[in-house]
Amino acid sequence: MYEQFYGFKERPFSITPDPRFVFLSQRHQDALAHLLYGVGRGGSGGFVQLTGEVGTGKTTLCRLLLEQVPEHARVALILNPMLEPRELLRAICRELGVEIEPGEDGLEALGQRLNERLLAIHASGDRAVLIIDEAQNMSRETLEQVRLLTNLETATDKLLQIILLGQPELRELLARPSLRQLAQRITARYHLAPLSLSETAEYVRHRVQVAGAPRCPFSGAALRTLHHVAGGVPRLINIIADRALMAGYASESERISPAMVRQAAAEVVVGDDNAPGRRWVGVLAASAVGLVLAVGAGMLWSLYSVPNAMQRQDGPRPSWEQMLENATAASAWGELAALWPDTGSADIQA
């Protein structure tokens, strides 16, 4: 719809993963380095834990990890961890090329076959890696089974490196006393925080450039607003930015304004009030209420406090629009500005 209007060759903010649009902030690069270290020969076995809010790029990092995994690594990837312990072992065996014979689907038999496979991988000089995505959804029993896998070892080496990817709830889950033995085996922890204000601006401009536009249609103020309403979460940035571009196209505006971004956020950011982006939407809503109250108070003041003065003036009485502009605009803007957070980054330009 808006691609031709803004000069895009394709939509810049699709939520469908596309390697061409990948943007790695410094914290994403650090997280990827942690994962590659765990997969490589530098890892000492045990667990590597990577957490982050929904939409912060964990799955993107997982894809990049799989693309850059060393040749000597044999990776088992589990995308659906909501499995019983026996089902999980079967899935790991399948990923590592273990053929399960009839009658070998018990926990003990599966564990034995997996151990044999891991020993063979180790003997060949390769390294076995298990990656579990959305690990916060695992049951306590399944997590305990995963912990037991780290007991598979030779006299000198662990046979399996395990990487757990999950939302912040994973940290809370592993902090439970019943899982303290697993938590003690985590050798590296990394939390993927949302993008900073400057990173959000770089992220947006990067995607705009890849999409082929000659210039970024978002003003500097719009980028600051986008960062706040999205909470720095890339997925929310994509959704809100796409909606804002549609609004700009509908109004034939060459530049995306903060108001368009706020409206887009109000239309698409729903759900948990504590999720990234919701806090700022709430602030905006409060600001809007404050603005309306200030405007209303100003209009009442204009109507009831100065009628005699207005009657003494020559010429027609000002319209309601003029009264609103002249009597309350400065006061209302002051109310809104007081609620606007100080980003400390007024130098960001589009």
C-alpha positions in Angstrom: 0.0 0.0 0.0 2.4 2.6 1.2 5.6 1.2 -0.5 5.4 3.3 -3.6 4.4 6.5 -1.8 7.5 6.4 0.5 9.8 4.9 -2.1 10.2 1.4 -0.7 10.9 -1.6 -2.9 9.3 -3.8 -0.2 7.7 -3.4 3.2 10.5 -2.6 5.7 8.8 -3.7 8.9 7.4 -7.2 8.2 7.5 -9.4 11.2 8.5 -12.4 9.0 12.2 -13.2 9.7 14.4 -12.2 6.8 18.2 -12.4 7.1 18.6 -9.2 4.9 16.9 -7.1 7.6 18.8 -8.5 10.6 20.1 -5.7 12.8 22.5 -6.7 15.6 22.9 -4.2 18.4 25.9 -4.4 20.7 23.9 -6.5 23.2 22.8 -8.8 20.4 26.4 -9.3 19.3 27.4 -10.0 22.9 24.6 -12.6 23.3 25.6 -14.3 20.0 29.2 -14.4 21.1 28.1 -16.1 24.4 26.1 -18.7 22.4 28.9 -19.4 19.9 31.3 -19.8 22.8 29.0 -22.4 24.4 28.7 -24.3 21.1 32.4 -24.1 20.3 35.2 -25.9 22.0 35.4 -23.2 24.6 32.2 -24.4 26.3 32.8 -26.6 29.3 29.5 -28.5 29.2 26.6 -27.8 31.5 24.1 -25.1 30.6 24.1 -21.7 28.9 21.1 -19.6 29.6 19.8 -16.8 27.3 16.6 -14.9 28.3 14.8 -11.9 26.9 11.3 -10.4 26.6 9.0 -11.6 23.8 10.1 -10.0 20.6 13.6 -9.0 21.6 15.3 -11.2 19.1 16.0 -14.6 20.8 14.7 -16.6 17.9 16.7 -14.4 15.4 19.9 -15.1 17.4 19.1 -18.8 17.4 18.8 -18.7 13.6 22.1 -16.9 13.4 23.7 -19.4 15.7 22.6 -22.3 13.6 24.0 -20.5 10.5 27.4 -20.0 12.2 27.6 -23.2 14.1 31.1 -24.8 13.8 31.5 -27.8 11.6 32.4 -30.0 14.5 29.1 -29.3 16.3 26.2 -31.7 16.1 23.1 -29.7 17.1 19.8 -31.0 18.4 17.1 -28.2 18.3 13.9 -28.5 20.3 11.4 -25.8 19.4 8.5 -27.3 21.4 9.7 -28.1 24.9 6.2 -28.8 26.3 7.0 -32.5 26.3 7.1 -35.2 28.9 10.5 -36.5 29.8 10.2 -39.6 27.6 9.0 -37.5 24.6 11.9 -35.1 25.1 14.4 -37.9 25.0 12.8 -39.3 21.9 13.0 -35.9 20.2 16.7 -35.4 21.2 17.5 -38.9 19.9 15.8 -38.2 16.6 17.6 -34.8 16.2 21.0 -36.6 16.7 20.2 -39.4 14.3 19.5 -42.2 16.8 17.3 -44.9 15.4 14.9 -46.1 18.0 14.0 -49.8 17.8 10.6 -51.2 18.9 10.6 -51.7 22.6 13.2 -49.0 23.2 10.9 -46.2 24.1 11.3 -46.3 27.9 13.3 -43.7 29.7 16.1 -46.1 30.6 16.4 -47.5 27.1 16.3 -44.0 25.5 18.9 -42.7 27.9 21.2 -45.6 27.1 20.8 -45.2 23.3 21.4 -41.4 23.6 24.5 -42.0 25.8 25.9 -44.4 23.1 25.3 -41.8 20.4 27.0 -39.0 22.5 30.0 -41.2 23.1 30.3 -41.8 19.4 30.1 -38.1 18.6 32.8 -37.4 21.2 35.1 -40.1 19.9 34.9 -38.6 16.4 36.1 -35.3 17.7 32.8 -33.6 17.4 30.7 -31.8 20.0 27.0 -32.4 20.7 24.8 -29.4 21.5 21.2 -29.3 22.6 19.3 -26.1 22.1 15.9 -25.7 23.7 13.8 -22.7 22.7 10.9 -21.4 24.9 12.4 -23.3 27.8 10.2 -21.4 30.3 7.4 -23.7 29.2 9.1 -26.9 30.4 7.7 -28.7 33.3 9.7 -29.3 36.4 9.9 -33.0 35.7 11.2 -32.4 32.1 13.8 -29.9 33.4 15.0 -32.4 35.9 15.4 -34.9 33.0 17.4 -32.3 31.1 19.6 -31.8 34.1 20.3 -35.5 34.2 21.6 -35.3 30.7 24.6 -33.3 32.0 25.6 -36.4 33.9 26.6 -38.0 30.7 30.4 -37.6 30.5 33.7 -39.2 30.0 36.5 -39.1 32.5 37.5 -35.6 31.3 34.6 -34.1 29.3 30.9 -33.5 29.4 29.2 -35.2 26.4 26.5 -32.6 25.9 26.4 -28.8 25.9 22.9 -27.5 26.6 21.6 -24.0 25.7 18.3 -22.8 27.2 16.5 -19.9 25.4 13.5 -18.4 27.1 11.5 -15.5 28.4 12.3 -13.8 31.8 10.0 -16.4 33.4 12.8 -18.9 32.8 15.0 -17.1 35.3 12.2 -17.2 37.9 11.6 -20.9 37.2 15.2 -21.8 37.7 15.4 -19.8 40.9 13.0 -22.3 42.6 14.6 -24.3 45.4 13.4 -27.5 43.7 15.6 -26.7 40.7 18.7 -25.5 42.5 20.8 -28.4 41.3 20.1 -27.4 37.7 20.7 -23.7 38.4 24.1 -24.6 39.9 25.1 -26.1 36.5 24.5 -23.0 34.5 27.9 -21.8 33.5 26.9 -18.7 31.6 23.8 -16.4 31.8 22.9 -13.6 29.5 19.7 -11.4 29.4 18.8 -9.8 26.1 17.5 -6.3 27.0 15.4 -4.2 24.7 17.1 -1.7 22.3 18.2 1.7 23.6 16.9 4.9 22.1 19.8 5.3 19.8 19.7 1.6 18.8 16.0 2.0 18.0 16.8 4.8 15.6 19.6 2.8 14.0 17.3 -0.2 13.7 14.5 1.7 12.0 16.9 3.4 9.6 18.6 0.1 8.8 15.4 -1.5 7.8 14.3 1.5 5.8 17.6 1.4 3.9 17.4 -2.3 3.2 13.8 -1.8 1.9 15.2 0.7 -0.7 13.8 4.0 0.5 15.9 7.1 -0.3 15.3 8.6 3.1 13.8 7.7 6.5 10.2 9.0 6.7 10.2 9.0 10.5 11.1 12.4 12.0 13.5 12.5 15.0 10.6 13.1 17.4 8.7 10.2 15.8 11.6 7.9 16.4 11.8 8.9 20.0 8.1 8.3 20.4 8.4 5.0 18.7 11.1 3.9 21.1 9.0 4.7 24.1 5.7 3.2 22.9 7.4 0.0 21.8 9.7 -0.2 24.9 12.7 -0.9 22.6 11.3 -4.3 21.6 12.1 -5.0 17.9 8.9 -6.9 17.2 6.7 -4.1 18.6 8.8 -1.5 16.8 8.0 -3.4 13.5 4.3 -3.6 14.2 3.9 0.0 15.3 6.1 1.4 12.5 4.2 -0.5 9.9 0.9 0.8 11.2 2.3 4.4 11.4 3.4 4.2 7.7 -0.1 3.2 6.7 -1.5 6.2 8.6 1.0 8.5 6.9 0.1 7.1 3.5 -3.6 7.5 4.2 -3.1 11.2 5.1 -0.6 11.7 2.3 2.0 12.9 4.8 5.6 12.6 3.6 6.9 12.5 7.2 5.7 10.3 10.1 4.9 12.4 13.1 4.8 11.5 16.8 1.0 11.7 16.7 0.9 9.0 14.0 3.1 6.7 16.1 1.1 7.2 19.2 -2.1 6.4 17.3 -0.6 3.3 15.8 0.5 2.2 19.2 -2.9 2.7 20.7 -4.4 0.5 17.9 -1.9 -2.4 18.1 -0.4 -2.6 21.6 -2.7 -4.7 23.7 -2.4 -7.3 26.4 -0.4 -7.4 29.6 -0.3 -3.9 31.1 3.2 -4.7 32.4 4.6 -5.8 29.1 7.2 -3.6 27.3 5.5 -0.7 25.6 2.3 -0.8 27.7 3.7 1.5 30.5 4.4 4.3 28.0 1.0 3.9 26.3 -0.6 4.3 29.8 1.5 7.5 30.3 0.2 8.8 26.9 -3.3 8.0 27.9 -2.9 10.0 31.2 -1.3 12.8 29.2 -4.3 12.9 26.9 -6.7 13.1 29.8 -4.6 15.8 31.4 -4.6 17.7 28.1 -8.4 17.4 27.8 -8.9 18.6 31.4 -6.6 21.5 30.8 -8.4 22.5 27.6 -11.8 22.2 29.3 -10.7 24.3 32.3 -9.3 26.9 29.9 -12.5 27.0 27.9 -14.6 27.5 31.1 -12.3 30.3 32.2 -12.6 32.0 28.9 -16.3 31.6 28.9 -17.1 32.8 32.4 -14.2 34.9 33.6 -13.8 37.4 30.8 -17.1 37.9 29.0 -17.3 41.6 30.1 -13.9 42.3 28.8 -14.7 40.6 25.5 -17.9 42.6 25.1 -16.0 45.9 25.6 -13.7 45.0 22.6 -14.5 46.1 19.2 -15.3 43.5 16.5 -17.0 40.1 16.7 -16.6 37.7 19.6 -13.9 35.1 19.0 -14.9 31.7 18.0 -14.6 28.6 20.2 -11.6 27.6 18.2 -9.9 30.9 18.7 -10.7 30.8 22.4 -9.2 27.4 22.7 -6.0 28.4 20.8 -5.5 31.7 22.6 -6.6 31.0 26.1 -5.5 27.4 26.7 -2.9 26.2 24.2 0.1 27.3 26.3 -1.4 25.9 29.5 -2.4 22.6 27.8 1.0 22.1 26.2 2.7 22.8 29.6 0.6 20.0 31.1 1.6 17.6 28.4 5.2 18.5 28.4 5.4 17.9 32.1 4.3 14.4 31.6 6.7 13.7 28.7 9.7 11.8 29.8 13.1 13.4 29.4 14.9 11.0 27.0 18.2 12.9 27.0 18.5 12.3 23.3 17.1 15.3 21.6 20.0 15.1 19.1 18.5 12.2 17.2 17.6 13.2 13.7 15.6 11.4 11.1 
